[in-house]
């Protein structure tokens, strides 16, 4: 769910002249393998880079063949460590631009690009350029101790158990907020209060076909993916997120005057079902 905010940050910087989405990743993030010279910022935003998902590059218990660091949800893994994991990827899964393949690594790299191009860490950039101007109660702090924070649960044995989660990647996730605040954010896709008409156009420009995750959005099979947001054939904007017990669905209807968001913190509930019911009511 945080990807649309990261993509918006990139597009705001493009509007400021601090970067171009056609820049190679290597122009902004040093120390990456040779493939970084062939991957563009636009390909990161649209998940067409070919970079493996960092989740597939971690050493999980029982699988010692994967490089760099051993992963357990209960251990603290920082942004710098995740970047090291991505930098250890020796090759791309396919040539950049060849096809769509959703990978969180893309947006972790975009977080680094925002920080280096702006001179400001992504959490601060989002606070100053998006959250504060729109009056949104949001914070990018994946493992932060937020007052009243809902915990996520997994099903273990006879009952639920809190997920002991301390990963700290930025860009692909990590914004803490409520469903109501997501709805308020969704109105910016209508008003352009942040970014203006230029941003609204850039957010949906040059979308790519997305056969591999159509099931995740509840929008049917005919939709595409642009700047951190999916586009249905009827003009609906949507995104979903699922991670260790948390699940969220977000949808902006074609008229841009109706926004829906649903959040859950147990794995057996589907926020897509909730937004689908709301869609039935309104249509």
Buried (B, 14 or more C-beta within 10 A) or exposed (E): BBBBBBBBBBBBBBBEEBBEBEBBBBBBBEEBBEBBEBBBBBBBBBBBBBBBBBBBBBBEEEEEEBEBBEBBEEEEBBBEBBBBBBBBBEEBBEEBBEBBBEBBBBBBBBBBBBBBBBEBBBBEBBBEBBBEEBEBEBBBBBEEEEEEEEEBBBEEEEEBEEBEBEBBBBBBBBBBBBBEBBBBBBBBBBEBEBBEEEBBEBBBEEBBEBEEBBEBBBBEEEBBBBBBBBBBEEEBBBBBBBBBBBBBBBBBBEEBEBBBBBBBBEBEBBBBEBBBEBBEEEE
